[in-house]
Amino acid sequence: MNSGLKRGVWILNTLGLIIYMVWLYSMGDREILRAQDGILYFLPCIPFFFVYLLMIPPKPHSTNEEGDKPASRSSTETAPPPSSC
């Protein structure tokens, strides 16, 4: 993703979240935190956090010398003793 586009999306997402939270704060006449249905007012905040999570760069994959095979056990590690059932 282009860094300018990413910065623009980040700024728009942050502004949207701030505007929504200010709108919730302006509803001072309702007790949304004490009402049973008050959580419904906070559900639209979830997509804002998904956008933030999608903008986090992925971790690079670590590759072994042998490709995608898992690393073999070293000689110092021992296998667990067999169970006697």
N, C-alpha and C positions, 0 to 999 in steps of 0.2 A: 504494500500500500504506500502511496506517495506520502512523504512526511508532511507536506502542506495540507493535503486532504485529511490526513489523520489528525493534525492539529485543529483543523476546522471542525471536524466531527466531535473532537473532544471538547472544544469550546461551546459548540451548540448543545451538546449533551449536558454539559455543566450548567449552562444558562437555563435550559429547560428544567433541570432538576431544582435549581435555585428558585425559579419562578413558581414551580408547583409547590415547593415547600413554603414559600412566602404566601401563596394563596391559601394553603392549609392553615398557616398561622393567622391569617386574617379572619378565619372563621372562629373567632374567639367566643362568639355567643353559643356555640355548640361544644359540648364536652366529648370530642371524638375519641379521646384516649380512655374515657371512662365508660363509654357506651359499648354495648355488645357488638353493634355493627360498625364501630369506629374503625376497625382494621380495614374495612373496605375502602376507606379513603386513602390508605397507604399502599394498596396493591398496585396502583399505576407507577410507583417508584421502582418496582422490580425491573421493568424493561430498561430503565436508565442504567442499572447495575449490570445487566447483561451486555449492554453496549461497552461499558468499561472493561468487562472481562474479555470481550472479543477483541479489544484493542491491545491487550497485553501480548507482546511478541512470544511466539512459541519457543520452548527450550530446544536447543539443538540436540539431535540424536547422537548419542555416543556410539561409535562403531569400534569393534575389536579389529585386530589385525586379520582375523579369519572371516570377517564379514559380519553377518547378523547372528552368528552362533553365540550362545552364552559362554562365558568364560568357564574353563574346566577347573576342578578343585585342585588346590595346591597339594603338594606332598605332605605338608604339615597338618592339614585337616584330616580328621579321621571320620569314618562313617559311623553312624550310631550302631550300637550292638544289636544283633538280631533278637527279636522278642521270642520268648519261649512260652507259647500258648498251647 
